[in-house]
Amino acid sequence: MNAWIARLPQPWMRESLLLMRADRPIGTWLLLWPALWGLAAASGGRPSWGLLVIFSLGAFVMRSAGCVANDITDRDIDPLVARTRTRPLAAGRISLIVAKRLLVGLLVVALALGALLPPLALGLCFAGGLLALTYPFAKRFIPVPQFHLGVAFAWGVVIAWAAAARTLPLEAWLLFGAALTWTVAFDTIYAMMDREDDLKIGVHSSAIFLGRHDLLVTAALYLLTLALLVATGAALGLKWPYDLFLFAAFLQGGWQIHLIRHRDPAALLRAFLANKWFGLLVFAGFVAGG
């Protein structure tokens, strides 16, 4: 991805894609999986190709919009931190006006994609967009902003369920809860890498809030995620392959906790990135057990 971006002829194209974090697709995957869980669960494991395309594009667009909004909000802070000072806006390689135009363009595309969905799902899209765009401010005021991010990411479940089934039964909210606790868990792992920088610039995170209990709470969040997924499967009457894939997800989550037990930055990053496989295992479970 980096090589492809580097070959683009115009600097503004390259910097816009870097501002959108197009070179780091992990965020798109982590935003997409809850939506795909919702589509698969609501459709008995057989989501329509049209909805799969809409939500895949929507995850990329909204993740990109969130990153641009975050960098616009943090433009005075990012130059002070080694990890973020080379970002396009912080380094001055793209102007604020271009960044704002890019954000508006992404939101217009997101709205166009949402317009393809049923009315209930479209209405939920507006709430999801508000959650995504307010997250950069949550870091300044909420002691555990990962909860805000968790609601924003998990909101994909209810949008997708509404799009596929045009209703929101209890099972949809159980799955929403699973996506919420999963997001808080993996973003706490990410926050553990950023603890010192966040303390330096004065923003909140779950890693700071939890202190020495961060590992224990993260493990508990993975267990709660799996418990909610078990409850969702039971409520839907899913077949045994679902349980098999959940057991694989349980092992994958346990491996993550073991990996980060010493809080080594490289191990934390590896565990965080591995969550794309956790999401895939759960999605495969809904498809196979439907």
N, C-alpha and C positions, 0 to 999 in steps of 0.2 A: 504494500500500500504506500509506504514512504517513497519508494522508487517511482511509482506511478505518479504520485503528486509532484515529485521533484521534476518530472519531465514536462509538466504543463507549461505552456509558453508565457503566460501572463502572471506576474507576481501576485496580483490581487486574487487570482484563482487559487494559487497555492496557499496563500495566507488565509483565505476564506475557509478552505477545507481544513487547514490546521486549527483554525479557530473553532470549527465545528467538531474537532477531534475525530475527523474521518480516518486519521492514521491510527486510531485506537478504538477498534470496533467493540471492545468488551462492553462498553456502556450500552451500546445498541442491543447486544445480546441479552444483557441483564434486564433491560426494559422490555424487550420483546417476549421473553419466556412467560411472564405472568399472563400476557394477552393470549399467547398460544395455549396456555393451560386453560384459560377460560373458554376459548373457542372449542378445544377438544372436549372438555368436560360437558359443555352445553349441547354438543352435537353428537354425543354418544361415540366419541372417538373418530368422527368422520367430518371434520370441518371443511367447508367449501373452499375451493381454490381461490375464488374471488376474495373472500374475507382474509385468507392467509396472505394474499398479496397486499391488500389494503393495510393490514395491521403491520406487516413487515416494513412497508414503506413508511407508515406512520411512526413506527418506533425509531427509525433512522432520523426522520425529520424532527420529531419532538426531542429526541436526545440531543440532536444538533442545536436546536433552539435553546434547550436548557443550558448547554455549554456556552453558547454565545451570550445568553442573558447573565450567566454566572460571571463571565469575564468582563462584561460591561459593568456589572455591580462592583466587582473586585479590582477594577482597573487601577485604583490608587494603592491597593494592598499587594497585589501580585508582584510588582517590581521589588518589593522588600524581602521576598522569599526566594531562595535559590531554586527550588523546584518549579516555581511558576514565572520567574522573571523573564524567561525566554519565550513565553507565549506571545502570539502575534500582537495583541493589543497592548500588553504590558511592555513589550520591547519596542513599540512604536512602529512596527512593520505594517500595520493597518490602522486606519484612522477610526475614531469613534463614530463618525457619521457613516462610514462604510459598514461598520459592525452593526449599527442600528438598522440600516437598510437591509442587511442580511437577515437580521432577526425578524423584521417585518415580513420579508419574503418567505422565510421558513414557516411563519405562522399562517400566512395566506395559503401555502401548500397544504399545511395540516388541516386548515378549515375546508379546503376543497376535498381532501380525503374523507373528512368527517361527514361531509354532505352526501357521500355515497352510502352512508349507513342509515338504518331506521331512525325515526325521530327520537326514541328513548336513548339510543346510543349516542346520537348527535348531541343531545342535551348534556349527557354525561361527559362528552369530550370537552365542553367548555369548563366544567369543574376540574377535569384533569389538567387542562392547560393552565388554569389559575394555580393549581398546586405546584406544577413544574416551575412556573415563572416566579413564584414567591419563595422557593427554596433558598436562593442566595441570601435572602434577608433573614430566613429562619436561623442560619448559622450565627447571627449576631444576637438573637434574642431568646432562643429556645435552648435550654440546657442539653437536650438530646435531639438535635436537628435530624438525626438519622430516622427518627419516628416520622417526621414530616416527609422526608424522602421516601420512606417506606409506604406511606399512604399514597404518594404520587405514583410510585412504581406499581403498587398493587391495584391502583385504580384501573389499570389496563384489564384486569380480570373482569370487573363489572361492565366496562365498556364492551369488551368482547362478548361476554355472556349475553348482554342486552342485544348486541348485533346478531348473534346466532339464534337466540331463543325468544327475543322480544319480551322478556320477563326477567325478574331477579328473585329467584327462590332462595331459601335458606342455604342451599348448597353453594350458591354463588358467593355468599358472604363468608361461609367457612373457608372457601378457597381464597377469597380476599384476605382473610386473616392469615392464612399460610404464606401468601406472597408478602404480606406486611412483615411478619416476623423473620422471614428469610432475608428480605432486603435489609432490615436493621442488623441482622447477623453479619452479612457479608460487608456491609458498609462500616460496621464497627471494626472489622478486620482491616479495612482500608484506613480508617481513622487512627488505628494503632500505629500505622506508618507515619502519619502526619502529626502525631501528638505534640512533638516539640515545636514544629512550625505553627500549629494552631495556638499553642500557648504564647508564642512570640507575638503573633499578630492580634491576639485577643478575641478569637472566635471560639464558639462552643463545639463540642463533639462528644459522642458517647464514650469514646476512649478516655477523655479527660474526666467526664462525669463518673465513670465506673472505677477509674483508678486501677488498683491491683486486682479488682474483681472482673476485669474486662474479659478474661479468658473463660471464666466460669459462666458468666452471663451469656457470652456468645454460644457456648456449648448448649446452654439451656434453651436459647432461641432456636437453634437447629432442631433440638428435640421437640419443642413446641410446634415448629413448622411441620415436622413429620407427623405429629399427633393430629394436627388439623387436616393434613392430607389424608390420613387414615380415616378420619371422621367424614371427610368429603366423599371418599371412595365408598364407604359403607352406606352413606345416605343415597348415593347414586346407584348402589347395587352393582359395582364394577366387578369384573371377573378376576380370577387369581393372578393373571399376568401383571395387573396393576400392583399387587402386593409384592411381587418379585422385583419390579423396578423400584418400588419404594425402599425395599431392603438394600438394593444397590445404592440408592441415594443416601440411605442411612450410613452405609460403609464409606461413601465418598465424603459425607459431612464429618464423620469420625476421623477420617484421614486428615482433613483440613485442621481439626482441632489438635491432633497429634503433631502436625507439621509446624504449627505456630506456637507450640508450648513454650519456646524460649524467646518468643517475640522478635526473632531475627527479621530484619526488614526484607531480605530476599525471600524468606519463607512466607512472610505475610503477603507479599505481592503474588507469589506463586499460588497460595491458597485463594486469594481474592480472584485471580484469573480463572481458577478451576471451577468457579461457580457456574460458568457457562455449561459445564458438563452436568452439574447438579440439576440445572434447569432442563437440560435435554432429557435426563433420566425420568424426571417427573412427567414431562410431555409425552415421552414414549409410553409411560405407564397408562396415561389416559387413552392413548390411541390403541394400545394392545388390550387394555381391559374393558374398553367400551362395548 
